[in-house]
Amino acid sequence: MSIDLKHHLSIVAMSAVASLMLATAPSLAQSKKNITIVVGEEPDDLDPCSASSSFTGRIVHQNVVEALGELRPDGEIVPLLAESWEQTGELTWRYKIRQGVEFHDGEKLNADVVIWALNRVYGAEFMCMVKNKYFKNVKVTPNKVDDYTIDFVTDKPWSLIPLYMSGLGIPSPNTPTDKLQLTSVGTGPYIFDHWTQQQEIVIRKNPSYWDKSKKFPVESVKYIIRAESPVRAAMVEVGEADLAPNIAVNDAINPKTDIPYLNAETTWLRIDMTQPPLNDKRVRLALNYALDREAMTKAFFARGSVPATQAWGPSVKGHNFEIDKRPYAYDPAKAKKLLAEAKADGVPVDMEIELQGRSNVYANAQEIMEATFQYLKDAGFNVKLKMYELGQWRKLHNKPYPEGRTASLLQAMHDNATGDAGFSAVYKHSCTANSGTLCNAHMDKVINDAMNATGEARIKGFQEVARLSFEEYIDNVYLVHMVGFARVSPRINYTPNVLTNGLMKLEDFSFN
């Protein structure tokens, strides 16, 4: 293959930085108490129901709207709006709700509000990401014990309840229930101020925050959207912004400001296994042999990123290190042979396959899809590439899928900072998965058995899930376990971590 994977990166960088110089004023000194964060994609909404989406979560989750528990970078879950919790039976978790907490609109936190928040998620007729990511595969029934005590009863043993409750943002009971909101009203240390669409989102410090033991040096935060990584990096360089949490490896050229971090993200191409010719295993194998993951990783991803064989990274309990030893090699000749065999058996391998990319989902996302297009075309696939904005992409990513769709490979990214593979396995590989196309009774049994197991049996169970996905069913074309780069201004103290892509707690920021 003769494609130069980096050829157009320099062109993009030059044009983007030139646009920045034309579009922005000279460097403006930031207020000592305020910061500006520049991100690559604008959220569709700021509803707590979307907090599990990275581009909403990094703004509102645990800043504006808080949860019962807080997930920390080391995987520990600590109390927040709940003072404590304990498992009192195989199916029952008892939570003690913190007293004396007020929402930004003056409403009081109590058991009734928490129950209402959970019911809002379960009853949502709109696309609630928290429901689909956390609560779709288990039914949690809240039973009020008293004004500040709730028993959460599950319909089956479910060890991930503390994790799930750390993802359930508790908004004001005055929040409408009929549609996703463009604002959030919570109990957090910051209050939503305004959102000027396609320009900026601003939140400001809550002077009446309930936890007086915590310090928040940042008075207000402005989030601005710039699609191009070189632009985001340059804005921090010239003082127009204080943080760009995700810049491309080719823009991370200043060791004093550009910080690498493990971001818990894995990216892959989701195969629509229900559509021909992708419903044939040989065709799915050919997809895997057609890509040079080593070259793509070196060209487009940050140092330390590694080719992937499964949906969860090496730090997660349940990672299968054995299949890491036998990845799909770059073998276009083998891919062509598999396609020829399938064609001889009547499989319509010449049907067009749409590569569905997501604009700015991560640095170099479009470049990855352009390289993928060329690799697949060289291997004999009939492919076309189309890039989608976030709202359009979500309709392709989440069930129910569009009627009348044709064969497709969807660019996806998934984070697992929880340390447990169960979170990913249910969400991506089960029949009830919100964003998968695999539905297999044996796979569901392996997943359910692993979910109900503990210790070494649990780890081995999820290792088998990873093996089945990679070698038997081939429901995804796994690409890379990712490492990110953030550009941090010298005027602030912030250390990016495994949660940064979807959660940036302003409690962690301070000034030099």
PyMOL commands that set and color helices and strands:
alter all, ss='L'
color gray80, all
select helices_A, chain A and resi 9-23+48-50+54-60+111-123+129-135+161-167+229-237+249-251+281-290+293-300+321-324+332-344+365-378+390-397+422-429+441-451+455-473+506-508
alter helices_A, ss='H'
color red, helices_A
select strands_A, chain A and resi 34-39+69-71+77-79+82-89+92-97+140-146+149-154+190-196+200-205+220-225+243-247+258-271+306-307+353-358+383-388+408-415+476-488+492-493+510-511
alter strands_A, ss='S'
color yellow, strands_A
deselect
rebuild
show_as cartoon
